[in-house]
């Protein structure tokens, strides 16, 4: 996959996400829904099967702050890396 094409696709994804209220945070685009709930979008790209084409997959997620804090307290995990509580690849 050419770096230029990848940058162009990344830029377009970022523009679309910003237009619908998402902001980039680490590996995700996030949108605060309320004090406890954050919607997430993440994107994967590959071009292994069709030269000149990029396949993009989307993972939609939700992060629930209270559940994540409880999990962190119970397991002593490092919460410096944000991640959704649950997510699903939609293609």
Backbone as a ProteinNet text record, in pm:
[ID]
protein_1_A
[PRIMARY]
XXXXXXXXXXXXXXXXXXXXXXXXXXXXXXXXXXXXXXXXXXXXXXXXXXXXXXXXXXXXXXXXXXXXXXXXXXXXXXXXXXXXXXXXXXX
[TERTIARY]
85.7	0	90.1	64	149.1	122.6	228.6	216.4	125.9	133	51.5	-97.3	-133.2	-273	-321.4	-239.5	-275.3	-298.7	-211.4	-228	-356.3	-387.6	-509.1	-634.3	-634.7	-747.6	-757.5	-645.2	-645.3	-702.8	-663.6	-710.8	-862.2	-912	-1056	-1134.5	-1084.1	-1149.3	-1153.3	-1043.5	-1036.7	-1137	-1147.5	-1241.9	-1385.5	-1420.5	-1556.1	-1585	-1490.3	-1510.7	-1527.8	-1446.5	-1458.7	-1593.4	-1642	-1770.1	-1887.4	-1873.7	-1982.2	-1952.2	-1853.1	-1830.2	-1727.2	-1648.1	-1545.7	-1411	-1331.4	-1195.8	-1097.2	-977.8	-873.8	-815.1	-807.8	-745.5	-669.9	-538	-451.8	-489.1	-538.4	-568.8	-714.4	-793.4	-937.9	-985.5	-1101.6	-1179.2	-1285.1	-1301.5	-1392.3	-1492.8	-1610.2	-1715.3	-1781.4	-1775.1	-1834.8	-1986.7	-2055.1	-2200.7	-2263.7	-2200.5	-2236.3	-2115.2	-2129.8	-2014.9	-1949.1	-2021.6	-1968.7	-1945.8	-2007.8	-2008.3	-1942.7	-1850.4	-1780.3	-1795.1	-1835.5	-1841.8	-1703.5	-1663.9	-1533.6	-1546.8	-1458.2	-1443.2	-1294.6	-1260.5	-1121.9	-1124.2	-1014.5	-1010	-883.8	-899.5	-786.2	-783.7	-665.7	-653.5	-558.4	-590.2	-501.8	-518.6	-418.7	-427.1	-366.9	-375.8	-304.8	-363.5	-489	-549.5	-565.5	-577.1	-605.6	-512.7	-419.5	-323.4	-396.5	-358.3	-420.1	-548.2	-586.5	-707.7	-672.3	-747.3	-731.1	-863.9	-859.1	-977	-974.1	-1084.4	-1093	-1196.7	-1159.7	-1257.6	-1277.8	-1396.4	-1434.5	-1470.2	-1420.2	-1458.5	-1531.2	-1657.4	-1740	-1736.7	-1714.7	-1706.1	-1771.8	-1783	-1835.6	-1746.2	-1708.2	-1631	-1716.8	-1728.7	-1806.6	-1708	-1692.3	-1590.5	-1597.6	-1717.3	-1729.3	-1684	-1722.1	-1679.7	-1528.9	-1472.7	-1328.6	-1251.2	-1302.1	-1235.2	-1242	-1356.8	-1370.1	-1274.1	-1267.3	-1176.1	-1031.4	-995	-858.3	-827.1	-921.9	-901.9	-886	-963.2	-959.5	-837.7	-783.1	-674.7	-540.1	-537.4	-413.8	-352.3	-435	-381.8	-352.2	-266	-230	-339.2	-406.2	-514.3	-467.7	-337.4	-290.4	-325.6	-354.6	-396.5	-548.1	-613.6	-758.7	-801.6	-909	-967.4	-1115	-1194.1	-1337.1	-1366.2	-1475.1	-1520.2	-1565	-1632.2	-1677.5	-1670.2	-1638.8	-1632.4	-1663	-1705.1	-1740.1	-1696.9	-1630.7	-1591.2	-1713.9	-1737.7	-1853.9	-1816.8	-1688	-1645.6	-1580.4
-116.4	0	122.4	213.4	331.5	421.7	481.9	571.6	689.6	739	853.9	819.7	703.3	661.4	638.6	576.4	553.1	686.1	784.6	915.7	983.1	968.8	1028.2	965.7	833.1	763.8	803.4	806.6	849.3	989.3	1079	1217	1223.2	1147.4	1146.6	1087.3	979.5	919.5	1021	1088.4	1189.3	1302	1347.5	1454.2	1411.2	1290.1	1238.4	1224.6	1168	1148.9	1282.4	1380.4	1513.2	1576.7	1555.6	1613.2	1558.2	1435.9	1377.3	1381.4	1463.2	1490.8	1405.2	1326.8	1243.2	1315.2	1290	1344.7	1229.9	1248.4	1145	1136.8	1015.1	989.7	858.4	865.6	749.3	675.3	552.6	471.1	482.6	562.7	566.8	707.6	713.5	836.3	820.8	921.7	911.4	1026	996.1	1096.2	1072.5	1171.1	1160.9	1166.7	1062.4	1058.4	1111.3	1082.7	1142.4	1129.7	1157.7	1156.8	1020.3	913.6	778	701.9	743.7	663.3	738.7	669.6	724.2	627.5	679.8	600.1	601.4	489.6	481.3	426.7	472.7	419.4	395.8	282.6	259.9	194.2	211.9	169.8	90	-17.6	-96.5	-92.1	-100	-94.9	-202.5	-255.2	-350.1	-339	-383.3	-381.1	-508.7	-617.3	-739.2	-812.3	-788.3	-867.9	-794.5	-664.8	-591.9	-471.7	-481.2	-374.1	-244.4	-136.1	-6.8	17.3	-79	-65.7	-81.5	-14.7	-29	-75.6	-179.5	-228.3	-172.2	-113.1	-49.5	-123.8	-162.2	-219	-120.3	-124.8	-33	-113.7	-69.6	-128.8	-21.3	-49.6	41.5	-7.7	83.4	43	142.3	99	182.4	161.4	270.2	262.5	317.7	238.9	280	308.3	433.5	477.3	404	389.5	322.9	177.2	106.4	-33.6	-44	44.5	42.5	74.2	165.6	198.7	82.1	17.5	-100.4	-209.9	-234.7	-336.1	-301.7	-176.6	-133.2	-151.5	-117.5	-132.6	-279	-365.9	-507.6	-580.5	-532.9	-604.6	-533.4	-410	-329.6	-311.3	-304.5	-282.1	-133.9	-107.9	28.9	84.9	190.4	250	370	382.9	496.4	480.6	358.4	334.9	319	408.1	405.7	291	222.7	120	107.9	63.3	48.8	-70.5	-60.8	-171	-287.2	-254	-354.4	-293.7	-376.3	-329.2	-441.7	-404.6	-505	-455.6	-542.5	-509.6	-519.1	-413.4	-414.7	-419.6	-433.7	-451.5	-330
0	0	0	-91.8	-97.8	22	69.4	184.8	153.3	30.9	-7.9	-3.8	-58.2	-58.3	84.2	165.8	306.4	378.4	356	418.9	372.1	244.3	189.6	253	266.2	329	476.3	548	688.8	704.4	615.3	621.3	599.8	504.1	476.3	593.1	651.8	768.8	882.4	906.2	1012.2	987.6	863.6	829.2	855.6	816.4	838	987.2	1061.3	1205.2	1277.1	1242.4	1303.8	1271.1	1149.8	1108.3	1189.2	1240.5	1320.4	1469.8	1508.2	1649	1720.4	1648	1710.8	1710	1812.2	1821.6	1834.5	1782.9	1788	1928.5	1983.5	2112.7	2101.8	2103.9	2086.6	1958.4	1967.6	1848.9	1803.9	1872.6	1850.1	1818.4	1755.3	1748.4	1856.6	1940.4	2054.5	2054.9	2111.2	2126	2260.3	2347.5	2480.3	2466	2513.6	2507.1	2635.2	2748.2	2877.3	2968.3	3096.9	3187.6	3201.3	3173.9	3190.7	3061.2	2952.9	2831.5	2715.3	2649	2533.7	2416.9	2301.8	2179.1	2115.6	2053.4	1988.5	1846.3	1761.8	1626.3	1604.2	1546.6	1505.2	1368.1	1296.3	1156.6	1129.7	1055.9	1009.6	857.9	802.4	656.4	606.8	487.9	423.3	272.3	201.7	55.2	-2.7	69.3	31	-89.3	-126.4	-233.3	-365	-361.3	-485.2	-495.4	-587.3	-606.3	-640.6	-571.2	-595.8	-518	-434.1	-352.8	-205.8	-121	23.9	80.8	160	229.5	371.4	413.2	544.4	626.8	748.5	840.7	955.7	1012.7	1118.6	1242.1	1355.9	1483.7	1563.6	1596.8	1674.7	1818.3	1911.4	2051.2	2144.1	2268.5	2375.9	2496.4	2558.4	2681.9	2795.2	2900.3	3017.8	3130.7	3164.6	3260.4	3394.4	3451	3581.8	3575.2	3469.4	3455.4	3436	3354.5	3331.7	3459.6	3540.8	3666.3	3763.9	3771.9	3857.5	3813.2	3684	3630.4	3663.7	3646.2	3676.8	3825.2	3910.7	4056.1	4096.6	4034.4	4070.1	4013.9	3904.4	3838.5	3843.8	3891.7	3894.8	3756.4	3654.2	3519.5	3498.4	3402.9	3366.5	3276.8	3320.8	3243.2	3162.6	3138.5	3059.8	2912.2	2869.6	2731.3	2729.3	2660.8	2649.6	2558.9	2596.6	2510.5	2542.3	2445.7	2472.5	2563	2637.6	2720.2	2632.1	2522.1	2427.2	2286.8	2189.2	2051.3	1955.9	1835.6	1735.4	1597.8	1524	1387	1298.4	1220.9	1132.9	985.4	956.4	817.2	759.6
[MASK]
+++++++++++++++++++++++++++++++++++++++++++++++++++++++++++++++++++++++++++++++++++++++++++

